[in-house]
Amino acid sequence: MKFKRKIKPYRAAAGGWGSLEATTRFVFDSKAALKNMRNLLRMNKARGFDCPGCAWGDDNKSTFSFCENGAKAVTWEATRRVVDSDFFAKHSVNTLYAQSDYFLEYQGRLTHPLRYNAETDHYEPISWDAAFALIARHIKAMDNPNQMELYTSGRASNEASWLYQLFGRLMGTNNFPDCSNMCHEASGTGLKRSIGVGKGTIRLDDFDHADAIFVFGQNPGTNHPRMLHSLRHAADHGAKIVTFNTLRERGLERFADPQKPLEVVTSMAGTISSAYYQPNLGGDMAAVRGMVKTLLETHRARLAAGENGLFDQTFLNAKTHGVEAYLEAVDNTDWAHIVTQSGLTEAQIREAAAIYQSADRVICTWAMGITQHKHSVDTVREIVNLQLLFGQLGKKGAGLCPVRGHSNVQGNRTMGIDEKPNKPFLDALGKHFDFEPPRAPGHNTVEALNAMLRDEVKVLIALGATLRQRHRTHRVPKKRYHAVV
């Protein structure tokens, strides 16, 4: 007996007709097609609104500046499907917990505040006044403000995030666990340690001027498809795109632009990656170390021959410190270790290094395939070190591009959603509102979950998402605290 495959491999390029068909289906499934078509034309425009679907930047030039993921996110924000009291009377919480995310989202939007009835295992609608009174009663019953966790996600607006952090600090806590703690926190930490700021160093139009783009640990075709437009445009203008990704994602191989009619109705598609390497999970740091080791050999050989070295010595002398210690660490890393850790051959790593060496302007971009490892901060810093050696910061067409800030996470941070707020921010906040903000560090997501397991939390308020939804690897304990979502 043989198992019959129900899902056939997708042979076509990413994008193209498949993307258009999926976008159209999302629009009509929302039951508000005309309204959502107008919404999509306003998305990612200077006089419109940012897409809630991903972190990729806006060029404000394209007529249709969205992808199928963005279309899905916007159409379901404006859906006419609703879940009312009859739905919750029919479905118990344990029944709903067993359903897929797809089923739950497809039911539509909530219409009332709800309260969980433990005796019946059902959510029951209540009035807004009753909801606010219930929340206030549980907050007043706390022994101290740090028994409250104020979780948020990037689905919150800047205005809501600002009021949320002000509420928490007026209450006396910095407990602001956030979805970004489990996503790109390593990027911010690694970048701050290396260059002093936790953000990328490029603008979107730098992709138009790059000679090479190194893509680490990300699946743009799945998670931020509009990036494929930038990569395709760069490739069409001669940039070498080098991908390090354990998964062979179709979008990083071939992409048919849905905004080009000829590519929609024919099999035409553009090649994205000129070189594609599949390292071990977590092997990217070793791969980059191998590239640096290769380039260091060439650098020293040129210096020995009386020629100019590869590295930008002027930049290194003026803008960096600790170079000698880092290069000593590179010397002490042997090839056998690099090959074992990376899962790539020495020849593959040297090939990638040769592409890097041949480019004058290089962008390194990465996402959560880099940040979801124990050594993620070190991996981010390794990528930064490679770029610093060649002075690839502060010039057009070059720099560091962590694809972060998904669904306004960056806006959250700017508005003060931070468990470790800096002193100038707290000083300004306290002066303006005439109170003394709490100074002790609060809980991040992992610390908040551990506090719940220790029964130290009495109230959890979740704005924009739930811990169960965002962090499924951590089972949030039940019935030990009062949760408001």
C-alpha positions as CSV (number, residue, x, y, z in Angstrom):
1,M,0.0,0.0,0.0
2,K,1.3,3.5,-0.9
3,F,0.4,6.8,0.6
4,K,-1.2,9.1,-2.0
5,R,0.1,12.6,-1.9
6,K,-2.7,15.2,-1.6
7,I,-0.4,18.3,-2.0
8,K,1.5,18.6,-5.3
9,P,4.9,20.4,-5.4
10,Y,4.6,24.0,-6.6
11,R,6.6,24.2,-9.9
12,A,6.0,27.7,-10.9
13,A,7.9,30.8,-9.9
14,A,6.8,32.7,-6.8
15,G,4.4,35.6,-7.4
16,G,2.8,35.8,-10.8
17,W,-0.7,34.5,-11.5
18,G,-0.8,32.5,-8.3
19,S,-0.3,35.6,-6.2
20,L,-3.0,37.6,-8.1
21,E,-5.5,34.7,-7.7
22,A,-4.9,34.4,-4.0
23,T,-5.2,38.2,-3.5
24,T,-8.5,38.2,-5.3
25,R,-9.8,35.4,-3.3
26,F,-9.0,37.1,0.0
27,V,-10.7,40.3,-1.1
28,F,-14.0,38.5,-2.0
29,D,-13.9,36.2,1.0
30,S,-14.0,39.3,3.3
31,K,-17.6,40.0,2.2
32,A,-16.5,43.7,1.7
33,A,-14.9,43.6,-1.7
34,L,-15.3,47.1,-2.9
35,K,-14.2,48.6,0.4
36,N,-11.2,46.5,0.6
37,M,-10.2,47.2,-3.0
38,R,-10.1,50.9,-2.0
39,N,-8.1,50.0,1.1
40,L,-5.5,48.1,-0.9
41,L,-5.0,51.1,-3.2
42,R,-4.2,53.3,-0.1
43,M,-1.9,50.8,1.5
44,N,1.8,51.7,1.9
45,K,1.2,55.1,0.5
46,A,2.2,58.5,1.9
47,R,-1.4,59.5,2.3
48,G,-2.5,56.0,3.3
49,F,-1.5,53.5,5.9
50,D,1.3,50.9,6.4
51,C,0.6,47.3,5.7
52,P,0.0,45.3,8.9
53,G,1.4,42.2,7.3
54,C,5.2,42.6,7.3
55,A,8.2,44.9,8.0
56,W,9.3,45.7,4.4
57,G,9.7,49.3,3.6
58,D,7.6,51.5,1.3
59,D,8.8,53.3,-1.8
60,N,5.6,55.3,-2.3
61,K,6.0,54.9,-6.1
62,S,4.0,51.8,-7.1
63,T,0.3,51.9,-7.8
64,F,-0.2,48.4,-6.2
65,S,2.2,48.4,-3.2
66,F,1.1,45.2,-1.5
67,C,1.5,41.5,-1.7
68,E,-1.0,38.6,-1.1
69,N,0.0,38.4,2.6
70,G,-0.7,42.1,3.0
71,A,-4.0,41.8,1.1
72,K,-5.0,39.0,3.4
73,A,-4.1,41.0,6.5
74,V,-6.0,44.2,5.4
75,T,-9.1,42.4,4.1
76,W,-9.5,40.5,7.3
77,E,-9.1,43.6,9.4
78,A,-12.1,45.0,7.5
79,T,-14.1,41.8,7.2
80,R,-17.9,41.7,7.7
81,R,-17.8,38.3,9.1
82,V,-18.6,38.4,12.9
83,V,-18.6,36.0,15.8
84,D,-21.5,36.9,18.1
85,S,-23.0,35.5,21.3
86,D,-24.6,32.6,19.5
87,F,-21.2,31.4,18.3
88,F,-19.7,31.3,21.8
89,A,-22.9,29.7,23.2
90,K,-22.3,26.9,20.7
91,H,-18.5,26.5,21.1
92,S,-16.8,25.8,24.4
93,V,-13.3,27.2,25.0
94,N,-11.8,23.7,24.9
95,T,-13.5,23.1,21.6
96,L,-12.1,26.3,20.2
97,Y,-8.6,25.5,21.6
98,A,-8.5,22.4,19.5
99,Q,-9.3,24.3,16.3
100,S,-6.7,25.6,13.8
101,D,-5.7,29.2,13.5
102,Y,-7.3,29.2,10.1
103,F,-10.6,28.1,11.4
104,L,-10.6,30.7,14.3
105,E,-9.6,33.6,12.0
106,Y,-12.1,32.7,9.3
107,Q,-15.1,33.1,11.7
108,G,-14.6,36.8,11.7
109,R,-14.4,39.7,14.2
110,L,-15.6,39.9,17.8
111,T,-18.7,42.0,18.5
112,H,-18.8,42.2,22.3
113,P,-16.5,42.1,25.4
114,L,-16.5,38.6,26.7
115,R,-16.0,37.0,30.1
116,Y,-14.9,33.4,30.6
117,N,-17.3,31.2,32.7
118,A,-15.2,28.4,34.2
119,E,-18.3,26.4,35.2
120,T,-19.6,26.2,31.6
121,D,-16.3,26.5,29.8
122,H,-17.8,29.2,27.6
123,Y,-17.2,32.8,26.8
124,E,-20.2,35.0,27.7
125,P,-20.8,38.5,26.4
126,I,-20.8,41.4,29.0
127,S,-21.2,45.1,28.7
128,W,-18.2,47.5,28.4
129,D,-19.0,49.0,31.8
130,A,-19.0,45.6,33.3
131,A,-15.8,44.7,31.5
132,F,-14.0,47.8,32.8
133,A,-15.3,47.3,36.3
134,L,-14.0,43.7,36.3
135,I,-10.6,44.7,35.1
136,A,-10.3,47.4,37.7
137,R,-11.4,45.1,40.5
138,H,-8.6,42.6,39.7
139,I,-6.0,45.4,39.4
140,K,-7.0,46.8,42.7
141,A,-6.7,43.4,44.3
142,M,-2.9,43.2,43.5
143,D,-0.4,43.4,46.3
144,N,2.0,45.4,44.2
145,P,2.1,46.7,40.6
146,N,4.7,44.1,39.5
147,Q,2.0,41.4,39.8
148,M,0.7,42.7,36.5
149,E,2.1,41.8,33.1
150,L,1.3,44.2,30.2
151,Y,1.9,42.1,27.1
152,T,1.6,43.7,23.6
153,S,2.4,43.0,20.0
154,G,3.1,45.0,16.9
155,R,-0.6,44.9,16.0
156,A,-1.1,47.8,18.4
157,S,-1.0,51.3,16.9
158,N,1.5,54.0,18.0
159,E,-1.3,55.9,19.9
160,A,-2.5,52.8,21.7
161,S,1.1,51.7,22.6
162,W,1.8,55.2,24.0
163,L,-1.2,55.2,26.3
164,Y,-0.5,51.6,27.3
165,Q,3.0,52.2,28.5
166,L,1.9,55.4,30.3
167,F,-0.8,53.4,32.1
168,G,1.6,50.8,33.2
169,R,4.2,53.3,34.4
170,L,1.6,55.3,36.2
171,M,0.6,52.1,37.9
172,G,4.3,51.5,38.9
173,T,5.6,48.7,36.7
174,N,7.9,48.2,33.7
175,N,6.6,44.7,33.0
176,F,6.1,45.1,29.2
177,P,6.7,41.6,27.7
178,D,6.4,42.0,23.9
179,C,6.3,39.8,20.9
180,S,9.6,41.2,19.7
181,N,11.3,39.6,22.7
182,M,10.9,36.3,20.9
183,C,11.6,37.5,17.4
184,H,14.3,40.1,16.6
185,E,15.5,40.9,20.0
186,A,18.9,39.4,19.1
187,S,19.2,41.8,16.2
188,G,18.7,44.9,18.4
189,T,21.1,43.6,21.0
190,G,23.8,42.5,18.6
191,L,23.6,45.8,16.6
192,K,23.7,47.9,19.7
193,R,26.8,46.1,20.9
194,S,28.5,46.4,17.6
195,I,27.5,49.8,16.2
196,G,25.6,51.5,19.1
197,V,22.1,51.5,17.6
198,G,19.7,48.6,17.3
199,K,18.3,49.4,13.8
200,G,19.4,48.8,10.2
201,T,21.7,51.2,8.4
202,I,20.2,51.3,5.0
203,R,17.3,52.9,3.1
204,L,15.1,51.0,0.7
205,D,16.7,52.6,-2.4
206,D,20.1,51.3,-1.4
207,F,19.0,48.0,-2.9
208,D,19.1,49.8,-6.3
209,H,22.8,50.6,-5.9
210,A,24.2,47.5,-4.3
211,D,26.7,45.3,-6.2
212,A,26.0,42.3,-4.0
213,I,23.2,41.4,-1.5
214,F,23.8,38.6,1.0
215,V,20.6,37.1,2.3
216,F,20.8,35.2,5.6
217,G,18.1,33.1,7.2
218,Q,14.9,34.4,5.8
219,N,12.0,33.4,3.6
220,P,10.8,36.6,1.9
221,G,8.4,34.8,-0.5
222,T,6.5,33.5,2.6
223,N,7.0,36.2,5.2
224,H,7.6,39.5,3.4
225,P,6.9,39.0,-0.3
226,R,7.4,42.7,-1.2
227,M,11.1,42.2,-0.6
228,L,11.2,40.1,-3.7
229,H,10.4,43.2,-5.8
230,S,13.5,44.9,-4.4
231,L,15.7,41.7,-4.9
232,R,14.4,41.2,-8.4
233,H,15.0,44.9,-9.3
234,A,18.6,44.6,-7.9
235,A,19.2,41.4,-9.8
236,D,17.9,42.9,-13.0
237,H,20.5,45.7,-12.5
238,G,23.4,43.3,-12.1
239,A,23.6,42.8,-8.4
240,K,24.8,39.4,-7.2
241,I,22.3,37.9,-4.7
242,V,23.9,35.3,-2.4
243,T,21.4,33.3,-0.2
244,F,22.3,31.3,2.9
245,N,19.1,29.5,3.8
246,T,18.5,26.0,5.1
247,L,15.2,25.9,3.1
248,R,15.2,26.2,-0.7
249,E,12.4,28.7,-0.9
250,R,11.0,29.3,-4.4
251,G,10.8,33.1,-4.0
252,L,14.6,33.2,-3.5
253,E,15.1,31.2,-6.7
254,R,12.6,32.6,-9.2
255,F,10.1,35.4,-9.0
256,A,7.4,36.5,-11.5
257,D,6.4,40.1,-10.8
258,P,2.5,40.3,-10.4
259,Q,2.7,43.9,-11.6
260,K,4.2,42.9,-15.0
261,P,1.3,41.6,-17.2
262,L,3.6,39.6,-19.4
263,E,5.1,37.7,-16.5
264,V,1.6,37.0,-15.1
265,V,0.2,35.4,-18.3
266,T,3.4,33.6,-19.4
267,S,6.0,31.5,-17.8
268,M,8.5,34.3,-17.7
269,A,10.3,34.9,-14.4
270,G,13.4,36.5,-13.1
271,T,16.2,34.7,-11.3
272,I,16.8,36.0,-7.8
273,S,19.8,34.2,-6.3
274,S,23.0,33.8,-8.3
275,A,24.3,31.5,-5.5
276,Y,22.3,29.5,-3.0
277,Y,23.8,27.8,0.0
278,Q,22.0,25.6,2.5
279,P,23.9,25.7,5.8
280,N,23.1,23.6,8.9
281,L,20.4,25.1,11.2
282,G,22.3,27.8,13.1
283,G,25.4,27.3,10.9
284,D,25.3,30.8,9.4
285,M,27.8,32.2,11.9
286,A,30.4,29.6,11.0
287,A,29.8,30.3,7.3
288,V,30.4,34.0,7.8
289,R,33.5,33.2,9.9
290,G,34.8,31.1,7.0
291,M,34.2,34.0,4.6
292,V,36.2,36.3,6.8
293,K,39.0,33.7,7.2
294,T,39.2,33.5,3.4
295,L,39.2,37.2,2.9
296,L,41.8,37.7,5.6
297,E,44.1,35.3,3.8
298,T,43.8,37.3,0.6
299,H,44.2,40.6,2.6
300,R,47.5,39.4,4.1
301,A,48.8,38.0,0.9
302,R,48.3,41.3,-0.9
303,L,50.0,43.2,2.0
304,A,52.9,40.8,1.8
305,A,53.2,41.4,-1.9
306,G,53.4,45.2,-1.3
307,E,49.9,45.8,-2.6
308,N,46.9,47.4,-0.9
309,G,45.0,45.1,1.4
310,L,41.4,44.1,1.0
311,F,40.1,45.7,4.2
312,D,39.2,49.4,4.4
313,Q,42.0,50.3,6.8
314,T,41.0,54.0,6.9
315,F,37.5,53.2,8.0
316,L,38.8,50.6,10.6
317,N,41.3,53.1,12.1
318,A,38.7,55.9,12.3
319,K,35.5,54.1,13.2
320,T,36.3,50.8,15.0
321,H,38.2,49.2,17.8
322,G,38.9,45.6,18.8
323,V,39.9,44.6,15.2
324,E,43.1,42.8,16.3
325,A,41.3,40.7,18.9
326,Y,38.6,39.7,16.4
327,L,41.1,38.7,13.7
328,E,43.0,36.7,16.3
329,A,39.7,34.8,17.0
330,V,39.4,34.2,13.2
331,D,42.9,32.8,13.0
332,N,42.1,30.5,15.9
333,T,39.1,29.0,14.2
334,D,40.2,26.1,12.1
335,W,38.5,25.0,8.8
336,A,37.5,21.7,10.1
337,H,35.4,23.4,12.8
338,I,33.9,25.9,10.3
339,V,32.9,23.1,7.9
340,T,31.4,21.0,10.6
341,Q,29.4,23.8,12.1
342,S,28.3,25.4,8.9
343,G,27.4,22.3,7.0
344,L,29.0,23.8,3.9
345,T,32.2,22.8,2.2
346,E,35.3,24.9,2.3
347,A,34.9,25.4,-1.5
348,Q,31.4,26.7,-1.1
349,I,32.4,29.2,1.5
350,R,35.4,30.4,-0.5
351,E,33.1,30.8,-3.5
352,A,30.8,33.1,-1.5
353,A,33.8,35.0,-0.2
354,A,35.0,35.6,-3.8
355,I,31.6,37.1,-4.7
356,Y,31.8,39.4,-1.6
357,Q,35.4,40.4,-2.5
358,S,34.3,41.4,-6.1
359,A,31.6,43.8,-4.9
360,D,32.3,47.4,-4.0
361,R,28.9,47.9,-2.3
362,V,27.4,45.1,-0.2
363,I,24.1,44.8,1.7
364,C,23.7,42.0,4.3
365,T,20.1,41.3,5.2
366,W,18.7,38.7,7.7
367,A,15.6,37.7,9.5
368,M,14.5,35.2,12.2
369,G,16.5,32.3,10.7
370,I,19.4,34.2,12.3
371,T,17.8,35.4,15.5
372,Q,16.2,32.2,16.7
373,H,19.3,30.5,18.1
374,K,21.2,30.6,21.4
375,H,24.2,32.1,19.6
376,S,22.0,34.6,17.6
377,V,23.6,37.7,19.1
378,D,27.0,36.4,18.2
379,T,25.8,35.6,14.7
380,V,24.5,39.1,14.2
381,R,27.8,40.5,15.4
382,E,29.7,38.2,13.0
383,I,27.7,39.6,10.1
384,V,28.4,43.2,11.3
385,N,32.1,42.4,11.7
386,L,32.3,41.3,8.0
387,Q,30.7,44.5,6.9
388,L,32.9,46.7,9.2
389,L,36.1,45.2,7.8
390,F,35.2,46.5,4.3
391,G,33.7,49.8,5.5
392,Q,30.3,48.8,4.2
393,L,28.4,51.2,6.5
394,G,27.6,54.8,5.8
395,K,27.8,54.6,2.0
396,K,25.1,54.3,-0.7
397,G,24.2,50.8,-1.7
398,A,25.7,49.1,1.3
399,G,24.9,48.4,4.9
400,L,23.0,46.2,7.4
401,C,19.3,45.3,6.9
402,P,17.6,43.2,9.6
403,V,14.1,42.7,8.4
404,R,12.4,43.6,11.6
405,G,9.6,45.9,12.9
406,H,6.9,43.5,11.7
407,S,3.4,45.0,12.1
408,N,4.6,48.1,14.0
409,V,6.9,46.4,16.5
410,Q,9.4,49.3,15.9
411,G,6.5,51.7,16.6
412,N,5.9,50.0,19.9
413,R,9.5,50.4,20.9
414,T,9.5,54.1,19.9
415,M,6.4,54.7,22.0
416,G,8.0,53.2,25.1
417,I,7.1,49.5,25.1
418,D,10.3,48.4,26.7
419,E,10.9,46.4,29.8
420,K,14.3,48.2,30.2
421,P,13.5,51.9,29.4
422,N,16.4,54.2,29.3
423,K,16.8,57.0,31.9
424,P,16.3,60.0,29.5
425,F,12.9,58.6,28.4
426,L,11.8,58.0,32.0
427,D,13.0,61.4,33.1
428,A,11.1,63.2,30.3
429,L,8.0,61.1,30.9
430,G,8.0,61.8,34.7
431,K,8.6,65.5,34.1
432,H,5.8,66.0,31.6
433,F,3.2,64.1,33.6
434,D,4.5,65.0,37.1
435,F,5.1,61.6,38.6
436,E,8.0,59.3,39.3
437,P,8.2,56.4,36.9
438,P,9.4,53.0,38.0
439,R,13.1,52.6,37.4
440,A,13.7,48.9,38.0
441,P,13.8,46.7,34.9
442,G,10.5,44.8,34.2
443,H,9.8,41.4,32.6
444,N,10.4,40.4,29.1
445,T,8.3,37.6,27.6
446,V,10.3,34.7,29.0
447,E,10.6,36.3,32.4
448,A,6.8,37.0,32.4
449,L,6.1,33.4,31.5
450,N,8.4,32.2,34.3
451,A,6.7,34.6,36.8
452,M,3.3,33.1,35.9
453,L,4.6,29.6,36.5
454,R,5.8,30.7,39.9
455,D,2.3,32.1,40.7
456,E,3.7,35.6,41.0
457,V,1.3,37.2,38.5
458,K,-2.3,38.1,39.3
459,V,-3.2,40.1,36.1
460,L,-2.2,39.7,32.5
461,I,-3.4,42.2,30.0
462,A,-2.7,41.4,26.3
463,L,-3.0,44.2,23.7
464,G,-3.1,43.1,20.1
465,A,-2.3,39.4,20.5
466,T,-2.1,36.7,23.1
467,L,0.9,34.8,24.4
468,R,-0.6,31.5,23.3
469,Q,-1.0,32.8,19.8
470,R,2.5,34.4,19.5
471,H,4.7,32.0,21.4
472,R,3.3,28.5,21.1
473,T,6.5,26.9,22.3
474,H,5.6,28.2,25.8
475,R,2.4,26.9,27.3
476,V,0.9,29.7,29.3
477,P,-0.4,28.3,32.7
478,K,-4.1,28.3,33.1
479,K,-6.3,29.7,35.9
480,R,-3.4,31.2,37.9
481,Y,-4.1,34.8,37.0
482,H,-6.8,37.0,35.5
483,A,-6.2,37.6,31.8
484,V,-7.6,40.4,29.8
485,V,-7.2,40.3,26.0
